[in-house]
Amino acid sequence: MKKQNFGKIGTTLIATTAAAGLLFAGCTQGTSTSDVKEQEKAVTEETTIADTESPAADETPAAEVTVVEVALESGNAPYTYEDDNGNPAGYEYDVLKLIDEYLTDYEFNYQVVDYETAAAGVQTGRYDFESGCKFRTPAREEVYLVSEPYNYFFMNLVVKSDSGIAGLEDLSGKSIASIVATDGRSVALKDWLALHPDVAIEFENLAESGAMADEIIGVEDGVFDAAYLSAEQANAILGDLQFTDLTITDRVDGRDTVFLINQDKTDIQAALNEALVALTDDGTLGALTVQWFGEDNFEVARQIGLKKD
């Protein structure tokens, strides 16, 4: 309903009533001309004050905007990282900007932090949610609220070029570089191994988070036979390391990626999900994955059975 304009009507009514009062007072009480002029002056001043204090006809109270604190995991190119100027960057940052634009009642404030700080900060409420290429896992769903998918993450292997390894089945009796237990890649790999008990791969979890570059260096040094990560992550690391005797296999597995949200922030979860469904259904996120990864990850996920419509 449009806002009613009571301000101007009120001042006009005051002036009209006062003027009528002056007219009748002059007829019945014989008020002098000087008295009438003084009263007219008083009415004029009252009307001016009322006009000044009344709200403008078109003035609408500004909508309240909720500021949302977002943790972006550092050093996770091309998903979340800092650019050369120290600003947030990556595919997921671009997704968040689209969501922020869609959600007019919310405003996102970003902090780029390390893996542990992001995870702990969301649990304690320092951050409302975090973004950092996180898989949906049962353990995470016990600690956080999770969003709808905003991307699909496909795993590849980094191996020696002459190893003959093309997939996980080829690693029976061989080793994969260690990954911290809380990393979604570890959960995905263990799920795959549970479904393929005939493939005996040597794999151990790290006690605490390590750099992905160390996984690839371990393959280069012969400590491990393969590293298990996305082609995008591997290419970013190999571009810095400049190893010439390693290769990236075709996809061997995949998972959806989600935002991890503080358990008390059900309103933020609902808002994020509304935006993600809309941006997925209209093709916006699929088009963004083409820009970042050269293909529509949502369509690929459909083709390999990860995404169910």
N, C-alpha and C positions, 0 to 999 in steps of 0.2 A: 504494500500500500504506500502511495506517495505521501511524503511528509506534508502535514497541513501547515499553511502559513498563518500562524496566529499573531505574529509580531506586528505587521502593518495594519491588520484589521483592528487590533486592540488600540493602537495609537490614534487611528482615525475616529474610533468610537469615543475615546476620551475627549478628543478635541470637539466633536460634534455635540456630545452631551454637555460639556462645559459651556459651549457657545449658546446652547439652548437655555441653559441655566441663567446665563447673563441676560438673555432676551426677556425671559419671564421675570427675572429680578427687577429689571428696569421698569416693566409695566406695573408691577405690584408694589414695589418698595420705594420707588422714586430714587434709584441710585444715581449719583452725580456722574457727569461725563468723565471727570478725573478718576473716579472709582472704577468705572467701566474699563478705562484704558489700563489701569494697574492690574485688573483681573485678566484682561486679554493678554497682557505681558506674561503673567504667571502661567496661563494656559499654554502659551507658545513655548515657554521654557520647559514645562512638564512634557509637552509633546516631543520636543527635541531630545530630552533625556531618554524618554521611552524608546524613540527610534534608534538611538545610539546603543541602548542595552539589549534590544530585541535581536534574536538570531536572524541572519539573512534568509531570504526565502528559499534559496537553493543550497543552503549549507547543510551537508550531511556528515554526521560523525564518522571519522576515519575508522575503517574496519581494523580490529585488533589482529596483529600478526604475531604468530608464535615462532620464536627463534629456536631452531633445532641445532643442537651441537652434533657435528658429524666427524668421526675419526676416519681418516684415510690412511691406510697402511703404507708406509714408506718403502722405497726400494723394490716395488713389485711391478715394474714396467712389463707390458704396456697397459696394465690395468689401473694401478694407483701408484703415483710417484711424484716427486718434485722436479720441475723443469730447471733449466740452468739459472733461472732467476729466482728460484726458491718458491715458485708458485705451484699449487696443486695441478696435476695433469693426469692424463690417461683416459682410457675408454670409460671407466666407471665414473670418473669426474664429469665427463660429457653426459653420461646417463643422468647423474644427479642434477646437473644444470637443467636438463629437460624436465625432470620431476619437479624441481623447485619452481620452474616457470608454470607448470601445470597446476601446482598447489598454491593458489593465491593467498591462502590463509597462513602459509608457513614461509619462513625464510631460513635457509641453511647457512650455518657458519662452520667452516672447515678447519680442521687441525690435522696436519700430516705427522703421524707418530709411528713408532715401531710396532711390531706384531704384538708383543706382550702388553705394551701400554694401551693399545686399542682394545684388546680383549678384556683386560682388567677394568679399564675406564668405562666400558659399556655396562659391565656387571655392577659397578659401584654407583652408576648414574652420572658420572662425570661427563660422559658422552651419551647421547640418546640412541645412536646406532653407529655401526662401523661398516666400512666398505673396504674390501681387500681380496676379492676373488675367493670367497669362502663357500665351501660346499655345504649343503644341507646334510647333517648327520644326526643320528639319535642322541649322541652326547650333547651336541650343541642345542638341540631342541629342548633338552632338560634345563639348560642354563639361560637361553635367550628365546625371544620371539624371533621368528624368521619371516622373511618376505616372500612374495612370489619371485620366480626367477627373473633376472635382468640380463642373463647371458648364459651360454653353455660353454663349458671348458672341456676341451678335448686333449687327452694325454697322448704324448709321444715318448719315444725313447731316444736318448742320446747315446750312441755306441761308437766304437772304433769302426772306421769305414770298411776294414777287412774282416770284421767279426762274423759276418754271415747272419747276424741277428736282425730279424725284421718285425718280430712281435713278441709278446709276453710268453707264448708257448716255446719260443726258442731259448728262453732263459732257464729252463729246467736244469738244475745243477749249477747254475751261475748266480751272480749277485746283482742286486739293485742298491744304489747309494742310499744310505740311511736318511730318514725323514723324521722330524719331530712328531710324536704321537697325535698331537692336537691338529696337525695339518690335515686338511681334507684329502690330500693326495694319499696319505697313509691309510685313511679309512677306505678310500676307493680301491687301493691296491689290495688291502686285506679282504675286501668284499669279493674282488675278482678271484683271489687265491682260494677263497672258500667255495666258490663256484667251480673251481678247476683243481680239485685235490690231487690230480695226477701230475700237475706241474709243480715241482719242488724248487722254488726260488728262495735263495738266501736273502733275507731282509730283516733288518733290525731298526727299531726306533731310536732316534736321538733323545737324550734326556732333556735337552732344551733346544730352542729354535736355532738353526744355523743358516748360513747364506746359501742360496741355491747355486751360486757360482762354485762353492766348495764341492757340491755333488758332481758337477761336470769336471772339475779339476781331478776329483777322485777317479773318474773314468779315464781321463788323459794319463794319469799316473799309474794306471793298472790296478788300483785298489778295488775298484768295482767294475763290473762288466757293462752296466747301464745306469743311466739316470732317468728318472720318471717324472716328466713335467710337460708343459705345453710347448708346442713348436714356437709360439710367440716369445715365451720366456727364454727358451733355449737360444733363439736367434739373437735376442737382446744381450744375453751373456756372452755368446760366442763372438759377437761383434766386438766386444771389449777384449776378450781373451785371445782372439785371433789364432785359435788352434786350427790346423789344416788337415788333421787326420781323423776328425770326428764327423759323424753324419747324424741327421735326424730322421727317424723312421716315419712311416705313415701313422695315422691315428691307431692307438691300441685300446683306448677306453674313453669314457667321457662322463661328465656330471653337470647338473645345473648349478649356477652360483646365485647366492642370495645375500641380502643384508642381514646382519645380526643386530637385534634390537633389544634394548633394555626391557626386562619382563614387565615392568609397570607401564610401559608406553604403548598400550593397546590402541590409542588414538593415532599414534604415529604409524604403527603397523597397518592400520586400516587405510590411512591416507596414502602410504607408499604403495600398498596393493592396488588401490583404486587407480593411481597414476600408472603403475606398471602394466596392469591389464589393458588400460586404454592405449598406452604407447606401444604395446605388443600387438594388439588387435588392428591398429591402423597402419602397422608396418614400420613405424618410426624406429624402433630398436633394431629390427632386422636390417634396415637401411644403414643404421649407424655401425653395425658389425661389418657390413660390406666396406665402409670407409676405413675401419680400423684393421680388419683382418682379411679383406679381399673376398669374403663370401658371407652369405646370410647364415649365421650360426643357428638361428631359429629353424630355418628350413633344413639345414644339415641334421639338427637334433631330431626333427620329425622323421627324416629318412632313415636314421639309425635307431629309432625307437626310444630316444631319450625324452622327447616332448610328445605328450598325448593331448590332442585337441578335444 
